[in-house]
């Protein structure tokens, strides 16, 4: 085994240990609250019956295929159902994905030490990595399978009829579309890429790869589409995701890239715009001149072909998501596009080496000493620990106001974002959520009101959660006296106050923007 190959293997293992260790350790020094979607995942994974679990998934409690919850169900029931353990599983999968990406990249490009520093810096300064890798959700698994899918597709660019790669591609493609619905967008993008290769190269062997795409699509349609159609009912009459604006488009795709300060980017949105245009511009500037040389001149340059593939599979799923959002229903959100982050890293790394010969001699000659690498790793571990330690997903500030409330009266919240975590962690036994379709579907109400209504209706029906109260049970007999954590963005309690059914006794102080705590009684 060559010296460089040994170095790549050692640094790959080190990278996985470093990321896993620092992020998992930080989980025990921060709030352990599960946010809304994690509570839903945990409910499914903790189900004693895997058959009932899958029935609940289809009912609308989750909007994705069942691979993730079934895998975590097996892991959880085999080893531990502790939420922190399940979060650690996600972290290990994420760390393993980055290590595998590093190994593949260094095998293509060389320069293992420089790659190690470059890749870890981008990973550390991309906020999305911390928010998604630490959740009991399917995102880490989606990232890992996506990487495998990209790598095998890259192999098929050189060997389109090789049986082992075709079989591997079909298996990974099935896993991809059964892990997250956005896997369909990546499969469609790769299909378009292979179709382009077929036309460009005139190599009929690429029909084998297109056939593999067709087989993946056929299996998804036959096995999962009927359940997918049921799941989509939770997103009607509209998605919970707002339609993107010009600026929010660039802010969303900007979350796939590293940033020194997200606060600064919110204040100066032109930074996100320029960064996206720079990345797209670099890809066109580097790729197009080489591609003009013709298929035979470039196909055997594996580092360059993966660069071309990375740029295509980075931008096309973004465009597909935007088109679906504008034409059908809004799906444009950064966490669904997370696999594009890996492709972005490779684009930046390849561009760095492309321009390196043009850099000043002192910059070109700079290399990080192997002796200094442990120091860098230690600093990186501390930074990742600190960054995740301060990252909070659930807005728990409202909890500090609950002890002042009389415990004999129920406390209604207007969103599943508050209800599910507070109910799950047993912080306030009297917490309630009102299932009222009339107010949820009121024109002008917050988009996610109808989605939350349908999700929590499924939670009540599938898991018997009595704290979720149907509208017919909301009356003077069942809840004569109660509190409401009223959010200005959500229209619910206002309806009952306006029509005279409910009277506000007093408003309690709360220093959270857009919130008020109301003590209410039903009118006689």
HELIX and SHEET records of a PDB file:
HELIX    1   1 UNK A    3  UNK A   27  1                                  25    
HELIX    2   2 UNK A   36  UNK A   45  1                                  10    
HELIX    3   3 UNK A   50  UNK A   56  1                                   7    
HELIX    4   4 UNK A   57  UNK A   61  3                                   5    
HELIX    5   5 UNK A   67  UNK A   78  1                                  12    
HELIX    6   6 UNK A   83  UNK A  109  1                                  27    
HELIX    7   7 UNK A  112  UNK A  124  1                                  13    
HELIX    8   8 UNK A  127  UNK A  133  1                                   7    
HELIX    9   9 UNK A  139  UNK A  158  1                                  20    
HELIX   10  10 UNK A  163  UNK A  177  1                                  15    
HELIX   11  11 UNK A  183  UNK A  201  1                                  19    
HELIX   12  12 UNK A  206  UNK A  223  1                                  18    
HELIX   13  13 UNK A  225  UNK A  231  1                                   7    
HELIX   14  14 UNK A  232  UNK A  235  5                                   4    
HELIX   15  15 UNK A  246  UNK A  254  1                                   9    
HELIX   16  16 UNK A  262  UNK A  267  1                                   6    
HELIX   17  17 UNK A  270  UNK A  291  1                                  22    
HELIX   18  18 UNK A  295  UNK A  298  1                                   4    
HELIX   19  19 UNK A  302  UNK A  327  1                                  26    
HELIX   20  20 UNK A  334  UNK A  337  5                                   4    
HELIX   21  21 UNK A  339  UNK A  356  1                                  18    
HELIX   22  22 UNK A  361  UNK A  365  1                                   5    
HELIX   23  23 UNK A  370  UNK A  390  1                                  21    
HELIX   24  24 UNK A  396  UNK A  404  5                                   9    
HELIX   25  25 UNK A  416  UNK A  424  1                                   9    
HELIX   26  26 UNK A  437  UNK A  440  1                                   4    
HELIX   27  27 UNK A  448  UNK A  463  1                                  16    
HELIX   28  28 UNK A  471  UNK A  473  5                                   3    
HELIX   29  29 UNK A  493  UNK A  498  1                                   6    
SHEET    1   A 6 UNK A 468  UNK A 470  0                                        
SHEET    2   A 6 UNK A 431  UNK A 435  1                                        
SHEET    3   A 6 UNK A 410  UNK A 413  1                                        
SHEET    4   A 6 UNK A 481  UNK A 487  1                                        
SHEET    5   A 6 UNK A 515  UNK A 522 -1                                        
SHEET    6   A 6 UNK A 502  UNK A 508 -1                                        
END                                                                             
